[in-house]
Amino acid sequence: MQEWLKVAMPKGRIYKQASALFRQAGLYVPEDEDDSRKLIIDVLEAGMQFIMAKPVDVPTYVEYGTADIGIVGKDVLMEENKDVYELLDLGIARCRMSVIGLPSWKPVSHLRVATKYPNVASQYFREQGQQVEVIKLNGSIELAPLIGLADRIVDMVETGKTLKENGLIELEEMFGITSRLIANRVSYRMKSEAIQGLCDRLQGIVPQTLEKPASAAFSLG
């Protein structure tokens, strides 16, 4: 790859799976950098510089051009609704967004929903024709129905173990989530060869792509 690419990369589960995908596509990406405290990692062999970021910040770095491309979960992409190109569904970090509550939950006239994803939740219930009060929380979402703060919660579910341990159940699956490769609009034009080269390598591993770059529109579909 001839052009240096700056990549906003989330730490944790997504990094481990994304770096494995890159290696499978023939790009040298170290396995253990996720465990270090470095915030900027040069990967000379792959022609990339990784900016290690919180998942929620990845679309912001890409939108403002401090990163040319980024890897981010569809949940964050939908919630943040940034002006970026969504290039490729990487098919990694699979989970689902669900409506969750207690088994004893009964319908109420004034429904309160707690979530880390207020935009996603509001849009979803609007499309269901339901008026709800959305309460934004940043952590321990499962606590909300247990202490009476909310009637339901909207959150990501991977295995369901945490829900089971707290006596909660999935009431409704909203949509599936995977990680996506996104690009800055200007970078996509200025570094098209490098970005397209990366996409071409990954396409052989992950065949599902968008037909053409499209703004990451807010949609539950």
Accessible surface in RSA format (square Angstrom, percent):
REM  Atomic radii and reference values for relative SASA: ProtOr
REM  Chains: A
REM  Algorithm: Lee & Richards
REM  Probe-radius: 1.40
REM  Slices: 20
REM RES _ NUM      All-atoms   Total-Side   Main-Chain    Non-polar    All polar
REM                ABS   REL    ABS   REL    ABS   REL    ABS   REL    ABS   REL
RES MET A   1    80.14  41.5  10.64   7.0  69.49 165.5  21.11  17.9  59.03  78.2
RES GLN A   2   164.01  91.7 122.94  89.8  41.07  97.8  39.33  83.7 124.67  94.6
RES GLU A   3    58.12  33.4  53.31  40.3   4.80  11.4  32.45  62.8  25.66  21.0
RES TRP A   4    91.02  36.5  82.23  39.8   8.80  20.7  79.13  42.2  11.90  19.3
RES LEU A   5     0.00   0.0   0.00   0.0   0.00   0.0   0.00   0.0   0.00   0.0
RES LYS A   6    85.50  41.7  85.50  52.5   0.00   0.0  28.67  25.8  56.83  60.5
RES VAL A   7     0.00   0.0   0.00   0.0   0.00   0.0   0.00   0.0   0.00   0.0
RES ALA A   8     0.00   0.0   0.00   0.0   0.00   0.0   0.00   0.0   0.00   0.0
RES MET A   9     0.00   0.0   0.00   0.0   0.00   0.0   0.00   0.0   0.00   0.0
RES PRO A  10     0.01   0.0   0.01   0.0   0.00   0.0   0.01   0.0   0.00   0.0
RES LYS A  11    74.13  36.2  63.53  39.0  10.59  25.2  46.87  42.2  27.26  29.0
RES GLY A  12    29.15  36.0   0.00   N/A  29.15  36.0  28.53  78.3   0.62   1.4
RES ARG A  13    86.65  36.4  73.65  37.5  13.00  31.0  49.09  67.1  37.57  22.8
RES ILE A  14    20.74  11.8  20.21  15.1   0.53   1.3  20.21  14.6   0.53   1.4
RES TYR A  15     0.03   0.0   0.03   0.0   0.00   0.0   0.00   0.0   0.03   0.0
RES LYS A  16   100.59  49.1  93.32  57.3   7.27  17.3  80.44  72.4  20.16  21.5
RES GLN A  17    65.64  36.7  59.69  43.6   5.95  14.2  29.24  62.2  36.41  27.6
RES ALA A  18     0.00   0.0   0.00   0.0   0.00   0.0   0.00   0.0   0.00   0.0
RES SER A  19     1.02   0.9   1.02   1.4   0.00   0.0   0.00   0.0   1.02   1.4
RES ALA A  20    47.16  43.4  41.36  63.8   5.81  13.2  42.42  59.7   4.74  12.6
RES LEU A  21    14.77   8.2  12.78   9.1   1.99   5.0  14.28  10.0   0.48   1.3
RES PHE A  22     0.00   0.0   0.00   0.0   0.00   0.0   0.00   0.0   0.00   0.0
RES ARG A  23    76.48  32.1  59.45  30.3  17.03  40.6  37.64  51.4  38.84  23.5
RES GLN A  24   122.26  68.4  91.94  67.2  30.31  72.2  35.91  76.4  86.34  65.5
RES ALA A  25    15.32  14.1   0.00   0.0  15.32  34.9   5.60   7.9   9.73  25.8
RES GLY A  26    57.58  71.0   0.00   N/A  57.58  71.0  33.41  91.7  24.17  54.1
RES LEU A  27     8.47   4.7   5.60   4.0   2.87   7.2   7.46   5.2   1.01   2.7
RES TYR A  28   121.30  56.6 112.21  63.8   9.09  23.7  81.56  61.3  39.74  49.0
RES VAL A  29     0.38   0.3   0.00   0.0   0.38   0.9   0.00   0.0   0.38   1.0
RES PRO A  30    19.38  14.1  15.24  13.9   4.14  15.0  19.38  16.0   0.00   0.0
RES GLU A  31   121.06  69.5 107.66  81.4  13.40  31.9  27.82  53.8  93.24  76.1
RES ASP A  32    97.02  68.0  90.50  90.1   6.52  15.4  34.50  81.2  62.52  62.3
RES GLU A  33    35.77  20.5  34.81  26.3   0.96   2.3   2.12   4.1  33.64  27.5
RES ASP A  34    15.51  10.9   7.19   7.2   8.32  19.7   0.04   0.1  15.47  15.4
RES ASP A  35   109.12  76.4  74.82  74.5  34.30  81.1  35.37  83.3  73.74  73.5
RES SER A  36    35.63  30.1  23.20  31.0  12.43  28.6  32.57  69.4   3.06   4.3
RES ARG A  37   227.49  95.5 206.28 105.2  21.22  50.5  81.22 111.0 146.27  88.7
RES LYS A  38   122.69  59.9 114.53  70.3   8.15  19.4  72.42  65.2  50.26  53.5
RES LEU A  39   122.80  68.4 117.80  84.3   5.00  12.6 117.80  82.7   5.00  13.5
RES ILE A  40   103.54  58.9  85.93  64.0  17.61  42.5  85.93  61.9  17.61  47.8
RES ILE A  41     7.58   4.3   5.62   4.2   1.95   4.7   7.58   5.5   0.00   0.0
RES ASP A  42    84.09  58.9  58.57  58.3  25.52  60.3  13.04  30.7  71.05  70.9
RES VAL A  43     2.90   1.9   0.72   0.7   2.18   5.3   2.90   2.5   0.00   0.0
RES LEU A  44   127.31  70.9 110.43  79.0  16.88  42.4 110.79  77.8  16.52  44.5
RES GLU A  45   129.11  74.1  88.47  66.9  40.64  96.8  51.55  99.7  77.56  63.3
RES ALA A  46     2.44   2.2   0.00   0.0   2.44   5.5   2.36   3.3   0.08   0.2
RES GLY A  47    11.00  13.6   0.00   N/A  11.00  13.6   9.94  27.3   1.06   2.4
RES MET A  48     0.00   0.0   0.00   0.0   0.00   0.0   0.00   0.0   0.00   0.0
RES GLN A  49    34.42  19.2  34.42  25.2   0.00   0.0   0.00   0.0  34.42  26.1
RES PHE A  50     0.07   0.0   0.07   0.0   0.00   0.0   0.07   0.0   0.00   0.0
RES ILE A  51    30.70  17.5  30.70  22.9   0.00   0.0  30.70  22.1   0.00   0.0
RES MET A  52    12.03   6.2   0.00   0.0  12.03  28.6   0.73   0.6  11.30  15.0
RES ALA A  53    10.90  10.0   0.40   0.6  10.50  23.9   9.73  13.7   1.17   3.1
RES LYS A  54   147.84  72.1 141.64  86.9   6.20  14.8  86.97  78.3  60.87  64.8
RES PRO A  55    56.75  41.4  56.75  51.7   0.00   0.0  56.75  46.9   0.00   0.0
RES VAL A  56    72.14  47.5  69.36  62.8   2.78   6.7  69.36  60.3   2.78   7.5
RES ASP A  57    51.85  36.3  51.85  51.6   0.00   0.0   4.83  11.4  47.02  46.9
RES VAL A  58     0.00   0.0   0.00   0.0   0.00   0.0   0.00   0.0   0.00   0.0
RES PRO A  59     0.07   0.0   0.07   0.1   0.00   0.0   0.07   0.1   0.00   0.0
RES THR A  60    43.98  31.3  43.94  44.5   0.03   0.1  35.50  47.7   8.47  12.8
RES TYR A  61    78.17  36.5  77.59  44.1   0.59   1.5  38.99  29.3  39.19  48.3
RES VAL A  62     0.00   0.0   0.00   0.0   0.00   0.0   0.00   0.0   0.00   0.0
RES GLU A  63    52.77  30.3  36.93  27.9  15.84  37.7  12.98  25.1  39.79  32.5
RES TYR A  64   165.80  77.4 134.99  76.8  30.81  80.2  92.85  69.8  72.95  89.9
RES GLY A  65    35.83  44.2   0.00   N/A  35.83  44.2  12.69  34.8  23.14  51.8
RES THR A  66    77.49  55.1  67.60  68.5   9.89  23.6  74.62 100.2   2.86   4.3
RES ALA A  67     0.09   0.1   0.00   0.0   0.09   0.2   0.09   0.1   0.00   0.0
RES ASP A  68     8.48   5.9   8.34   8.3   0.14   0.3   0.00   0.0   8.48   8.5
RES ILE A  69     0.00   0.0   0.00   0.0   0.00   0.0   0.00   0.0   0.00   0.0
RES GLY A  70     0.00   0.0   0.00   N/A   0.00   0.0   0.00   0.0   0.00   0.0
RES ILE A  71     0.00   0.0   0.00   0.0   0.00   0.0   0.00   0.0   0.00   0.0
RES VAL A  72     0.00   0.0   0.00   0.0   0.00   0.0   0.00   0.0   0.00   0.0
RES GLY A  73     4.43   5.5   0.00   N/A   4.43   5.5   4.43  12.2   0.00   0.0
RES LYS A  74    26.94  13.1  26.94  16.5   0.00   0.0  10.36   9.3  16.58  17.7
RES ASP A  75     6.55   4.6   6.55   6.5   0.00   0.0   0.00   0.0   6.55   6.5
RES VAL A  76    13.99   9.2  13.37  12.1   0.62   1.5  13.99  12.2   0.00   0.0
RES LEU A  77     1.63   0.9   0.95   0.7   0.67   1.7   1.03   0.7   0.60   1.6
RES MET A  78     5.04   2.6   3.15   2.1   1.88   4.5   2.68   2.3   2.35   3.1
RES GLU A  79    16.57   9.5  14.25  10.8   2.32   5.5   9.19  17.8   7.38   6.0
RES GLU A  80    55.37  31.8  38.47  29.1  16.90  40.2   2.63   5.1  52.74  43.1
RES ASN A  81    80.59  55.6  62.51  60.4  18.08  43.5  10.19  24.5  70.40  68.0
RES LYS A  82    46.43  22.7  43.43  26.6   3.00   7.2   5.82   5.2  40.61  43.3
RES ASP A  83    71.10  49.8  63.39  63.1   7.70  18.2  25.39  59.8  45.70  45.6
RES VAL A  84     0.00   0.0   0.00   0.0   0.00   0.0   0.00   0.0   0.00   0.0
RES TYR A  85    38.41  17.9  38.41  21.9   0.00   0.0   8.50   6.4  29.91  36.9
RES GLU A  86     9.16   5.3   9.16   6.9   0.00   0.0   1.42   2.7   7.75   6.3
RES LEU A  87    15.99   8.9   7.12   5.1   8.87  22.3   8.26   5.8   7.73  20.8
RES LEU A  88     1.09   0.6   1.05   0.8   0.04   0.1   1.09   0.8   0.00   0.0
RES ASP A  89    15.71  11.0  14.46  14.4   1.25   2.9   5.90  13.9   9.81   9.8
RES LEU A  90     2.51   1.4   0.00   0.0   2.51   6.3   0.00   0.0   2.51   6.8
RES GLY A  91    20.44  25.2   0.00   N/A  20.44  25.2   6.56  18.0  13.88  31.1
RES ILE A  92    19.84  11.3  17.03  12.7   2.81   6.8  19.84  14.3   0.00   0.0
RES ALA A  93     4.97   4.6   2.13   3.3   2.84   6.5   2.41   3.4   2.55   6.8
RES ARG A  94   158.05  66.4 144.35  73.6  13.70  32.6  60.52  82.7  97.53  59.1
RES CYS A  95    16.42  12.4   2.82   3.1  13.60  32.0   8.36  21.2   8.06   8.7
RES ARG A  96    62.55  26.3  62.55  31.9   0.00   0.0  12.83  17.5  49.72  30.1
RES MET A  97     0.00   0.0   0.00   0.0   0.00   0.0   0.00   0.0   0.00   0.0
RES SER A  98     0.00   0.0   0.00   0.0   0.00   0.0   0.00   0.0   0.00   0.0
RES VAL A  99     0.10   0.1   0.10   0.1   0.00   0.0   0.10   0.1   0.00   0.0
RES ILE A 100     0.33   0.2   0.33   0.2   0.00   0.0   0.33   0.2   0.00   0.0
RES GLY A 101     0.00   0.0   0.00   N/A   0.00   0.0   0.00   0.0   0.00   0.0
RES LEU A 102    53.52  29.8  53.07  38.0   0.45   1.1  53.07  37.3   0.45   1.2
RES PRO A 103    88.75  64.7  59.81  54.5  28.94 105.2  60.42  49.9  28.32 176.0
RES SER A 104    85.95  72.6  65.55  87.5  20.40  47.0  55.76 118.7  30.19  42.3
RES TRP A 105    62.08  24.9  37.71  18.3  24.37  57.2  45.01  24.0  17.07  27.7
RES LYS A 106   156.32  76.3 150.85  92.6   5.46  13.0  93.55  84.2  62.77  66.9
RES PRO A 107   114.18  83.2  93.20  85.0  20.98  76.3  93.93  77.6  20.25 125.9
RES VAL A 108    74.50  49.0  47.75  43.2  26.74  64.4  56.65  49.2  17.85  48.4
RES SER A 109   126.24 106.7  79.24 105.8  47.00 108.3  59.95 127.7  66.29  92.9
RES HIS A 110   114.78  62.7 104.66  72.7  10.13  25.9  78.26  80.7  36.52  42.5
RES LEU A 111    11.32   6.3  10.92   7.8   0.40   1.0  10.92   7.7   0.40   1.1
RES ARG A 112    82.86  34.8  82.86  42.2   0.00   0.0   4.87   6.6  78.00  47.3
RES VAL A 113     0.00   0.0   0.00   0.0   0.00   0.0   0.00   0.0   0.00   0.0
RES ALA A 114     0.00   0.0   0.00   0.0   0.00   0.0   0.00   0.0   0.00   0.0
RES THR A 115     0.00   0.0   0.00   0.0   0.00   0.0   0.00   0.0   0.00   0.0
RES LYS A 116    83.21  40.6  74.86  45.9   8.35  19.9  23.95  21.6  59.25  63.1
RES TYR A 117    19.32   9.0  19.32  11.0   0.00   0.0   8.61   6.5  10.70  13.2
RES PRO A 118    29.21  21.3  28.74  26.2   0.47   1.7  28.95  23.9   0.25   1.6
RES ASN A 119    81.18  56.0  76.84  74.3   4.34  10.5  12.53  30.2  68.65  66.4
RES VAL A 120     0.00   0.0   0.00   0.0   0.00   0.0   0.00   0.0   0.00   0.0
RES ALA A 121     0.00   0.0   0.00   0.0   0.00   0.0   0.00   0.0   0.00   0.0
RES SER A 122    32.92  27.8  29.62  39.5   3.30   7.6  17.22  36.7  15.70  22.0
RES GLN A 123    39.59  22.1  39.59  28.9   0.00   0.0   0.65   1.4  38.94  29.5
RES TYR A 124    14.23   6.6  14.23   8.1   0.00   0.0  10.52   7.9   3.71   4.6
RES PHE A 125     1.62   0.8   1.62   1.0   0.00   0.0   1.62   1.0   0.00   0.0
RES ARG A 126   155.70  65.4 137.66  70.2  18.05  43.0  71.62  97.9  84.09  51.0
RES GLU A 127   104.07  59.8  65.49  49.5  38.58  91.9  39.19  75.8  64.88  53.0
RES GLN A 128    87.13  48.7  57.36  41.9  29.77  70.9   8.63  18.4  78.50  59.5
RES GLY A 129    70.28  86.7   0.00   N/A  70.28  86.7  36.27  99.5  34.01  76.2
RES GLN A 130    69.51  38.9  60.74  44.4   8.77  20.9  28.89  61.5  40.62  30.8
RES GLN A 131   175.52  98.1 152.57 111.5  22.94  54.6  59.50 126.6 116.02  88.0
RES VAL A 132    35.80  23.6   4.27   3.9  31.53  76.0   8.51   7.4  27.29  74.0
RES GLU A 133    73.97  42.5  67.17  50.8   6.81  16.2  30.32  58.6  43.65  35.6
RES VAL A 134    39.86  26.2  11.16  10.1  28.70  69.1  11.16   9.7  28.70  77.8
RES ILE A 135    35.85  20.4  32.69  24.4   3.16   7.6  35.85  25.8   0.00   0.0
RES LYS A 136   116.26  56.7  92.00  56.4  24.27  57.8  73.94  66.6  42.32  45.1
RES LEU A 137    43.21  24.1  41.45  29.7   1.77   4.4  43.21  30.3   0.00   0.0
RES ASN A 138   125.23  86.4  99.86  96.5  25.36  61.1  34.91  84.0  90.32  87.3
RES GLY A 139    40.30  49.7   0.00   N/A  40.30  49.7  25.77  70.7  14.53  32.5
RES SER A 140    78.03  65.9  59.60  79.5  18.43  42.5  25.69  54.7  52.34  73.3
RES ILE A 141     1.59   0.9   0.75   0.6   0.84   2.0   0.75   0.5   0.84   2.3
RES GLU A 142    35.64  20.5  35.64  27.0   0.00   0.0   5.48  10.6  30.16  24.6
RES LEU A 143    89.28  49.7  87.23  62.4   2.05   5.2  88.06  61.8   1.22   3.3
RES ALA A 144     0.81   0.7   0.00   0.0   0.81   1.8   0.68   1.0   0.13   0.4
RES PRO A 145    10.19   7.4   1.38   1.3   8.81  32.0   1.56   1.3   8.63  53.7
RES LEU A 146    74.46  41.5  40.92  29.3  33.55  84.3  42.83  30.1  31.64  85.1
RES ILE A 147   114.81  65.3  77.70  57.9  37.11  89.4  86.72  62.4  28.09  76.2
RES GLY A 148    49.07  60.5   0.00   N/A  49.07  60.5  32.60  89.4  16.47  36.9
RES LEU A 149    61.80  34.4  56.21  40.2   5.59  14.0  61.80  43.4   0.00   0.0
RES ALA A 150     5.80   5.3   0.00   0.0   5.80  13.2   1.55   2.2   4.25  11.3
RES ASP A 151    35.03  24.5  27.75  27.6   7.28  17.2   4.96  11.7  30.07  30.0
RES ARG A 152    27.81  11.7  27.81  14.2   0.00   0.0   0.26   0.4  27.55  16.7
RES ILE A 153     0.12   0.1   0.12   0.1   0.00   0.0   0.12   0.1   0.00   0.0
RES VAL A 154     0.00   0.0   0.00   0.0   0.00   0.0   0.00   0.0   0.00   0.0
RES ASP A 155    14.90  10.4  14.90  14.8   0.00   0.0   0.83   2.0  14.07  14.0
RES MET A 156    70.91  36.7  53.93  35.7  16.99  40.4  52.17  44.4  18.74  24.8
RES VAL A 157     5.00   3.3   1.58   1.4   3.43   8.3   5.00   4.3   0.00   0.0
RES GLU A 158    94.76  54.4  74.25  56.2  20.51  48.8  22.57  43.7  72.19  58.9
RES THR A 159   110.69  78.7  75.10  76.1  35.59  84.8  68.71  92.3  41.98  63.5
RES GLY A 160    19.97  24.6   0.00   N/A  19.97  24.6  12.62  34.6   7.35  16.5
RES LYS A 161   138.92  67.8 132.95  81.6   5.98  14.2  80.54  72.5  58.38  62.2
RES THR A 162    70.12  49.9  68.74  69.7   1.38   3.3  33.16  44.5  36.96  55.9
RES LEU A 163    12.49   7.0  12.49   8.9   0.00   0.0  12.49   8.8   0.00   0.0
RES LYS A 164   174.90  85.3 156.80  96.2  18.09  43.1 103.04  92.7  71.86  76.5
RES GLU A 165   123.30  70.8  83.63  63.3  39.67  94.4  41.60  80.5  81.70  66.7
RES ASN A 166    54.72  37.7  43.78  42.3  10.94  26.3   6.90  16.6  47.82  46.2
RES GLY A 167    41.35  51.0   0.00   N/A  41.35  51.0  37.14 101.9   4.21   9.4
RES LEU A 168     5.66   3.2   0.00   0.0   5.66  14.2   0.00   0.0   5.66  15.2
RES ILE A 169    75.79  43.1  71.81  53.5   3.98   9.6  75.79  54.6   0.00   0.0
RES GLU A 170    62.65  36.0  36.74  27.8  25.91  61.7  18.51  35.8  44.14  36.0
RES LEU A 171    66.72  37.2  32.57  23.3  34.15  85.8  35.99  25.3  30.73  82.7
RES GLU A 172    74.31  42.7  66.35  50.2   7.96  19.0  30.40  58.8  43.91  35.9
RES GLU A 173   105.73  60.7  79.84  60.4  25.89  61.6  25.50  49.3  80.23  65.5
RES MET A 174    23.86  12.4   0.00   0.0  23.86  56.8   0.61   0.5  23.25  30.8
RES PHE A 175    24.11  12.1  15.68   9.7   8.43  21.9  24.11  14.6   0.00   0.0
RES GLY A 176    46.66  57.5   0.00   N/A  46.66  57.5  25.49  69.9  21.17  47.4
RES ILE A 177     5.86   3.3   2.88   2.1   2.98   7.2   3.35   2.4   2.52   6.8
RES THR A 178     8.82   6.3   8.50   8.6   0.32   0.8   7.93  10.6   0.89   1.3
RES SER A 179     0.46   0.4   0.46   0.6   0.00   0.0   0.00   0.0   0.46   0.6
RES ARG A 180    34.56  14.5  34.56  17.6   0.00   0.0   0.00   0.0  34.56  20.9
RES LEU A 181     0.00   0.0   0.00   0.0   0.00   0.0   0.00   0.0   0.00   0.0
RES ILE A 182     0.00   0.0   0.00   0.0   0.00   0.0   0.00   0.0   0.00   0.0
RES ALA A 183     0.00   0.0   0.00   0.0   0.00   0.0   0.00   0.0   0.00   0.0
RES ASN A 184    11.65   8.0  11.56  11.2   0.09   0.2   0.09   0.2  11.56  11.2
RES ARG A 185    73.30  30.8  72.70  37.1   0.60   1.4  33.25  45.4  40.05  24.3
RES VAL A 186    82.34  54.2  82.32  74.5   0.02   0.0  82.32  71.5   0.02   0.1
RES SER A 187    10.81   9.1   8.55  11.4   2.26   5.2   2.26   4.8   8.55  12.0
RES TYR A 188    47.30  22.1  46.84  26.6   0.46   1.2  28.99  21.8  18.32  22.6
RES ARG A 189   154.86  65.0 132.53  67.6  22.33  53.2  65.13  89.0  89.73  54.4
RES MET A 190   141.32  73.2 117.92  78.0  23.40  55.7  90.72  77.1  50.60  67.0
RES LYS A 191    51.74  25.2  51.74  31.7   0.00   0.0  33.55  30.2  18.20  19.4
RES SER A 192    53.71  45.4  52.36  69.9   1.35   3.1  24.21  51.6  29.50  41.3
RES GLU A 193   122.48  70.3 109.15  82.6  13.33  31.7  51.85 100.3  70.64  57.7
RES ALA A 194     4.34   4.0   0.19   0.3   4.15   9.4   4.26   6.0   0.08   0.2
RES ILE A 195     0.00   0.0   0.00   0.0   0.00   0.0   0.00   0.0   0.00   0.0
RES GLN A 196    74.84  41.9  74.83  54.7   0.01   0.0  38.44  81.8  36.40  27.6
RES GLY A 197    26.06  32.1   0.00   N/A  26.06  32.1  24.35  66.8   1.71   3.8
RES LEU A 198     0.00   0.0   0.00   0.0   0.00   0.0   0.00   0.0   0.00   0.0
RES CYS A 199    10.88   8.2  10.88  12.1   0.00   0.0   5.95  15.1   4.92   5.3
RES ASP A 200    78.54  55.0  64.20  63.9  14.34  33.9  27.18  64.0  51.36  51.2
RES ARG A 201   100.75  42.3  86.31  44.0  14.43  34.4  28.51  39.0  72.24  43.8
RES LEU A 202     0.00   0.0   0.00   0.0   0.00   0.0   0.00   0.0   0.00   0.0
RES GLN A 203    72.48  40.5  66.13  48.3   6.35  15.1  15.21  32.4  57.27  43.4
RES GLY A 204    69.37  85.5   0.00   N/A  69.37  85.5  37.82 103.8  31.55  70.7
RES ILE A 205    55.31  31.5  31.53  23.5  23.79  57.3  34.44  24.8  20.87  56.6
RES VAL A 206    16.20  10.7  15.12  13.7   1.08   2.6  16.20  14.1   0.00   0.0
RES PRO A 207   114.11  83.2  94.30  86.0  19.80  72.0  96.99  80.1  17.12 106.4
RES GLN A 208   116.55  65.2 108.83  79.5   7.72  18.4  43.48  92.5  73.07  55.4
RES THR A 209    46.11  32.8  22.69  23.0  23.42  55.8   7.93  10.6  38.18  57.7
RES LEU A 210    74.27  41.4  61.00  43.6  13.27  33.4  63.41  44.5  10.85  29.2
RES GLU A 211   184.56 106.0 141.59 107.1  42.97 102.3  63.65 123.1 120.91  98.7
RES LYS A 212   155.65  75.9 148.56  91.1   7.09  16.9  96.02  86.4  59.63  63.5
RES PRO A 213    43.51  31.7  28.71  26.2  14.81  53.8  29.08  24.0  14.43  89.7
RES ALA A 214    46.86  43.1  41.87  64.6   5.00  11.4  46.79  65.9   0.07   0.2
RES SER A 215    52.65  44.5  38.88  51.9  13.77  31.7  24.13  51.4  28.52  40.0
RES ALA A 216     3.71   3.4   1.10   1.7   2.61   5.9   2.33   3.3   1.38   3.7
RES ALA A 217    67.96  62.5  53.80  83.0  14.16  32.2  60.20  84.8   7.76  20.6
RES PHE A 218    49.61  24.8  27.47  17.0  22.14  57.6  27.61  16.7  21.99  62.9
RES SER A 219    51.37  43.4  47.95  64.0   3.42   7.9  30.30  64.5  21.07  29.5
RES LEU A 220    26.93  15.0  13.14   9.4  13.78  34.7  13.69   9.6  13.24  35.6
RES GLY A 221   100.41 123.8   0.00   N/A 100.41 123.8  70.84 194.4  29.57  66.2
END  Absolute sums over single chains surface
CHAIN  1 A    11157.2       8698.6       2458.5       5792.3       5364.8
END  Absolute sums over all chains
TOTAL         11157.2       8698.6       2458.5       5792.3       5364.8
